Amino acid sequence: MTPRTAQSSANGAVTVGELPNAATDTAGGDSWDGFVKLWLANGAQKVWRRHSDAVNGRLLARWLPPRIDQVLKTDLWDEAVGEGLFSALSLRARRVVGIDIAGAVVAAASARHTELDASQADVRHLPFEDATFDAIVSNSTLDHFGSVADIQTALVELRRVLRPGGTLIVTLDNPTNPMIALRRAIPRSAFDAVWKNFGALAARMAPNPLGATCRIGTLVRLVETAGLTVRERDAVVHCPRVLAVIAGDMLERGGSPRAQARFLRWLLPFERLAALPTRYVTGHFIAVRAVRL
């Protein structure tokens, strides 16, 4: 484990805790391999993942052009453990390319979505030519790094492979959301103890340590420093996530498909909170849409 001390930007926005190289830095694919294998074996969070996919799918519908040639998704966790965003992306793009640092994630996503062009790669060192993609979707990928410097490196690399006029969508953990802040305050030793003693439970609740992230103003500055122009900003996933995950897990084990569908319909209206001034407190993720001019 490599200790990281807290850093702050000009407005005190950046939050970085003590982070392990493997569990929270996407350079550590081996840890994610074990995590996804345990997750898949325990059938974790299937109902919750459907809600997460629906919210992210709505964001894509708002922010992506209706027709694009090639799109890159910067991690494949969503597609490995559920439907993910592949279907939503394939409706808009002729070719959907996905990368992930973990081989097990790539394998699981490829098995689930045979038309997905998936490969193992680090988003900070992409194996693509300049100006390859018309759009890039990076949802909760860059917040697995151990430092904001890594986020900046990844954004510069994403700009490199994006075509002029192309769209980049980035989401990160929201450090001003109280639940994210609380989870960030949990010491690394507590995560280790949960995984050691309650592996199956950990796989269902996914208590992995969080990586570096920042507030919305800092994210905008990082994206623009990388050479992109921010067009829109927002916050997403406004429902009480912990309670929703627990309720969804109970419904997965004992609820009917109709009850699960009703529960998911009940969760979606929480996204209306995005229209309020408090959206950057209630949202679990901050989001930015940027273009390369």
Protein Blocks (a to p, Z undefined) as FASTA:
>chain_A
ZZddddddfkopaccddddfklmmmklmmlmmmmmmmmmmnopaklmmmmmmmmmmmmmm
mmpcfbdfbdcdfbfklmmmmnbjmlmmmmmpmbdcdddfblklmmmmmmmmmmbccddd
dfklccbdehkbfbdcdehkllmpfbfklmmmmmmmmmmmpcehiacddddddfkbmklm
mmmmpcfklmmmmmmmmmmlmmmnopaccdddddfklmmmmmmmnopacfbdcdehjbcf
klmmmmmmmmmmmpcfklmmmmmmmmmmmmmmmmpmklmmmpmbdcdddddZZ
